[in-house]
């Protein structure tokens, strides 16, 4: 799977760990930065992953910041991006199955590397069910994106 990956400075170490882990699992990674621990602004990196997913340059995205909250808020501002902040495996797979999330957001100061690996595997291993009730709800979300612009 082609995965777009980014982080701010707080998520840099976890991003680097996950990049190596995912490549070892056979995934193709596009690293959208940051490339060191120098302080940066998380919206810039959430946007880069969101744009890559919107353009079809990546099948899915992963964004990491300190808590995950800010990056989640930023990523969800892009039309067509459904970013889910997940700190448990149920949410990581169910977010794809029911809500068709296309960006996983992680909080590097909240979770450790082993849990992060489990979350990424649950997220990337899940598929949208396509059930009518889920499609109907996603249609309502898409409507919200246009209604208030």
C-alpha positions as CSV (number, residue, x, y, z in Angstrom):
1,X,0.0,0.0,0.0
2,X,1.2,3.5,-0.7
3,X,1.2,5.5,2.5
4,X,1.8,9.2,3.0
5,X,3.5,9.9,6.3
6,X,4.3,13.1,8.2
7,X,4.8,14.5,11.6
8,X,5.7,17.7,13.5
9,X,8.8,17.8,15.7
10,X,7.0,16.1,18.6
11,X,6.2,13.1,16.4
12,X,9.4,13.0,14.5
13,X,11.0,10.0,16.3
14,X,7.8,8.0,16.1
15,X,7.4,8.8,12.4
16,X,10.9,7.6,11.7
17,X,10.2,4.4,13.6
18,X,7.0,3.8,11.8
19,X,8.5,4.5,8.4
20,X,11.1,1.8,8.9
21,X,8.5,-0.6,10.3
22,X,6.1,0.0,7.4
23,X,8.8,-0.4,4.8
24,X,9.7,-3.7,6.4
25,X,6.1,-4.7,6.0
26,X,6.3,-4.0,2.3
27,X,4.5,-0.7,2.2
28,X,5.7,2.2,0.0
29,X,6.2,5.3,2.1
30,X,6.2,8.9,1.0
31,X,7.7,10.9,3.8
32,X,6.3,14.5,3.9
33,X,8.5,15.6,6.8
34,X,9.4,16.9,9.2
35,X,12.9,15.7,8.8
36,X,14.4,16.5,12.3
37,X,13.3,17.6,15.7
38,X,13.4,21.4,15.1
39,X,10.0,22.9,16.1
40,X,7.5,23.2,13.2
41,X,3.8,23.8,12.9
42,X,1.7,20.6,12.7
43,X,-1.0,22.1,10.3
44,X,1.7,22.3,7.6
45,X,2.4,18.6,7.8
46,X,-1.2,17.5,8.2
47,X,-2.0,19.4,5.0
48,X,0.8,17.7,3.1
49,X,-0.5,14.2,3.9
50,X,-4.1,15.3,3.2
51,X,-3.2,16.7,-0.2
52,X,-1.3,13.5,-1.1
53,X,-4.4,11.4,-0.2
54,X,-6.8,13.8,-2.0
55,X,-4.7,13.7,-5.2
56,X,-4.5,9.9,-5.1
57,X,-0.7,9.9,-4.6
58,X,-1.3,7.7,-1.5
59,X,-3.9,5.1,-0.6
60,X,-3.9,6.2,3.0
61,X,-2.1,8.7,5.2
62,X,-0.6,8.8,8.7
63,X,0.0,12.1,10.6
64,X,1.7,12.3,14.0
65,X,2.0,15.2,16.4
66,X,2.3,15.4,20.2
67,X,-1.2,14.6,21.3
68,X,-2.7,14.0,17.8
69,X,-5.5,16.5,18.5
70,X,-4.1,19.4,16.5
71,X,-3.1,17.4,13.5
72,X,-6.5,15.7,13.5
73,X,-8.3,19.1,13.5
74,X,-6.0,20.4,10.7
75,X,-6.3,17.3,8.5
76,X,-10.1,17.3,8.8
77,X,-10.3,20.8,7.3
78,X,-9.4,19.4,3.8
79,X,-12.4,18.3,1.8
80,X,-12.5,14.6,1.3
81,X,-10.2,13.9,4.2
82,X,-11.6,11.8,7.1
83,X,-8.9,11.8,9.7
84,X,-9.3,9.8,12.8
85,X,-7.3,10.2,16.0
86,X,-6.8,6.7,17.4
87,X,-5.2,5.4,20.5
88,X,-6.7,2.0,20.5
89,X,-6.9,-0.8,17.8
90,X,-10.7,-1.0,17.8
91,X,-11.0,2.7,16.7
92,X,-8.2,2.2,14.2
93,X,-9.9,-0.6,12.3
94,X,-13.5,0.5,13.0
95,X,-12.8,4.0,11.8
96,X,-11.9,2.5,8.4
97,X,-14.7,-0.1,8.3
98,X,-17.5,2.3,9.3
99,X,-16.3,5.8,8.6
100,X,-13.8,5.2,5.8
101,X,-11.1,7.2,7.5
102,X,-8.2,7.8,5.1
103,X,-5.8,9.5,7.5
104,X,-4.8,8.0,10.8
105,X,-3.6,10.5,13.4
106,X,-1.4,9.5,16.3
107,X,-0.2,11.3,19.4
108,X,3.5,10.5,20.0
109,X,3.3,11.8,23.6
110,X,0.4,9.6,24.3
111,X,1.3,6.2,22.9
112,X,4.5,4.1,22.6
113,X,6.1,2.6,19.6
114,X,4.6,-0.9,20.1
115,X,1.0,0.4,20.3
116,X,1.7,2.7,17.4
117,X,2.7,-0.4,15.3
118,X,-0.5,-2.2,16.3
119,X,-2.6,0.8,15.5
120,X,-1.0,1.2,12.1
121,X,-1.5,-2.5,11.3
122,X,-5.2,-2.3,12.3
123,X,-5.7,0.8,10.2
124,X,-4.0,-0.4,7.1
125,X,-5.5,-3.9,7.4
126,X,-9.0,-2.7,7.5
127,X,-11.4,-2.1,4.6
128,X,-14.6,0.1,4.4
129,X,-17.6,-2.2,4.6
130,X,-19.6,-0.2,2.1
131,X,-22.8,-0.9,4.0
132,X,-25.7,1.4,3.1
133,X,-25.9,2.9,6.6
134,X,-22.2,3.8,6.4
135,X,-22.5,5.2,2.9
136,X,-25.5,7.3,3.9
137,X,-23.6,8.8,6.9
138,X,-20.6,9.5,4.7
139,X,-22.9,11.3,2.3
140,X,-24.1,13.5,5.1
141,X,-20.4,14.3,6.1
142,X,-19.7,15.2,2.4
143,X,-22.7,17.5,2.5
144,X,-21.3,19.2,5.5
145,X,-18.1,19.9,3.7
146,X,-20.0,21.9,1.0
147,X,-22.8,23.4,3.0
148,X,-20.6,25.7,5.1
149,X,-17.9,26.8,2.5
